[in-house]
Amino acid sequence: MSEGKIIKVGMADLKVAKAPDILTTLGLGSCVGIALYDSVNKIGGLAHIMLPDSTQIKSNSNVAKFADTAIEELIEQMINIGARNTRLVAKIAGGAHMFEFKNMDDVMRIGTRNVNAVTERLKSFRVPIVASDTGSNYGRTVELHTETGVFVVKTIGHGVKEI
């Protein structure tokens, strides 16, 4: 088995890869990491979204920054390298509340809004979420292993888990 390369996905970024490569993104706080995977062709995609909705922001040219546009772009790029959209499944992580304030209104709950936007957008593309690790008040780093589809979620103080 050949060693894959590790492909880093930055904040407000997305990348696709084929087995045996590993996609990783660091520092998911209120941001959400969206991993899509086609298990037959062993093709994965990972997006690190920051905000739920591009239509609410004036400077919205970076499609990877928003849940509504990043998922569509990720699916498109995966299909372009051989994935089948009917086989895609999603795993998501992040969406934490890094800072909690008394009387915090929904506008400030960006983590929850991001998770909800990602969930709705995936549903609209008929991509099932098969695993998730979201919410709480701590950051996460994730890795998508394209050989197996395993999504590794690493935290400080909360261990490592495979979902």
C-alpha positions in Angstrom: 0.0 0.0 0.0 1.5 3.3 -1.0 1.8 6.2 1.4 -0.6 9.0 0.5 0.3 12.6 0.8 -1.2 14.9 3.4 -3.2 17.7 1.8 -3.8 20.7 4.0 -7.1 22.5 3.7 -7.0 26.1 5.0 -9.7 28.1 6.6 -12.4 29.1 4.0 -10.8 26.5 1.7 -11.7 23.2 0.1 -9.8 20.4 -1.6 -10.5 17.0 -3.2 -8.3 13.9 -3.3 -8.1 10.2 -4.3 -6.8 7.3 -2.2 -4.4 7.0 -0.5 -4.1 10.8 0.2 -5.3 12.3 3.5 -7.1 15.6 3.7 -6.8 17.6 6.9 -7.9 21.0 8.3 -6.9 22.6 11.6 -8.6 24.8 14.1 -12.3 24.2 13.6 -14.0 26.3 16.2 -17.3 27.7 15.1 -16.3 26.7 11.6 -17.5 23.4 10.2 -15.4 20.8 8.4 -17.4 19.0 5.8 -16.0 15.7 4.5 -17.6 14.0 1.5 -16.7 10.5 0.4 -17.3 8.1 -2.4 -16.4 4.7 -1.0 -16.4 2.9 -4.4 -13.9 5.2 -6.1 -12.2 6.2 -2.9 -12.5 9.9 -3.6 -12.8 12.4 -0.8 -13.4 16.1 -0.4 -13.0 18.4 2.6 -14.3 22.0 3.1 -13.6 24.3 6.0 -16.5 26.7 6.0 -16.7 29.8 8.2 -20.2 31.2 7.6 -23.6 29.8 6.8 -24.9 31.9 4.0 -23.1 33.8 1.2 -26.2 35.9 0.3 -25.9 37.7 3.7 -22.4 39.0 3.0 -21.2 41.6 0.5 -17.7 40.3 -0.1 -18.7 36.7 -0.9 -16.4 35.8 -3.9 -14.7 33.0 -1.9 -17.1 30.1 -2.4 -15.3 27.9 0.1 -16.1 30.3 2.9 -19.8 29.6 3.0 -21.9 26.5 3.7 -24.3 27.2 0.8 -21.6 27.6 -1.9 -18.8 25.3 -0.6 -20.8 22.1 -0.6 -21.9 22.6 -4.2 -18.3 23.4 -5.3 -17.0 20.4 -3.4 -19.5 18.0 -5.0 -18.7 19.4 -8.5 -14.9 19.0 -8.0 -15.3 15.5 -6.7 -17.5 14.5 -9.7 -14.8 16.0 -12.0 -12.2 13.5 -10.7 -14.5 10.5 -10.9 -16.9 10.5 -7.8 -20.5 9.6 -8.3 -22.9 12.0 -6.5 -25.3 9.2 -5.8 -22.7 7.5 -3.6 -21.6 10.5 -1.6 -21.9 10.5 2.1 -21.0 13.3 4.5 -19.2 13.5 7.9 -19.1 16.8 9.7 -17.2 18.3 12.7 -16.9 21.7 14.3 -19.6 24.2 14.9 -18.5 24.9 18.5 -19.5 27.8 20.7 -16.0 29.0 21.5 -17.3 31.9 23.6 -20.5 31.9 25.6 -22.2 35.1 26.7 -25.2 35.6 28.8 -28.3 36.4 26.8 -26.5 35.4 23.6 -28.9 35.9 20.6 -29.0 33.6 17.5 -26.9 36.0 15.4 -23.9 35.3 17.8 -24.5 31.5 17.7 -22.4 31.1 14.6 -21.4 27.5 15.3 -25.0 26.4 15.5 -26.0 28.4 12.4 -23.1 26.8 10.5 -24.1 23.3 11.5 -27.7 24.0 10.5 -26.8 25.5 7.2 -24.5 22.6 6.3 -27.2 20.0 7.3 -29.8 21.8 5.2 -27.5 22.2 2.2 -26.4 18.5 2.3 -30.1 17.5 2.5 -30.8 19.6 -0.6 -28.2 17.6 -2.5 -29.5 14.3 -1.0 -26.1 13.6 0.6 -26.7 11.8 3.9 -24.7 12.8 7.0 -23.5 9.4 8.4 -21.5 10.8 11.3 -20.9 14.1 13.1 -19.0 15.6 16.0 -20.4 19.1 16.4 -21.2 21.7 19.1 -19.8 22.0 22.6 -17.1 24.6 23.4 -13.8 23.2 22.1 -11.9 23.3 18.8 -11.2 20.3 16.5 -8.7 19.3 13.9 -9.9 16.7 11.4 -8.4 14.2 8.8 -10.3 12.4 6.1 -8.5 9.2 5.0 -9.5 8.6 1.4 -8.3 5.0 1.5 -11.0 4.1 4.1 -13.3 7.0 4.5 -12.4 7.3 8.2 -12.8 10.8 9.6 -10.4 11.4 12.5 -11.4 14.2 14.9 -8.7 15.4 17.2 -9.3 17.7 20.2 -7.2 19.1 23.0 -8.5 17.7 26.3 -11.2 15.6 24.7 -9.1 12.9 22.9 -9.2 11.6 19.4 -12.0 9.7 17.8 -12.8 8.1 14.5 -16.2 8.7 13.0 
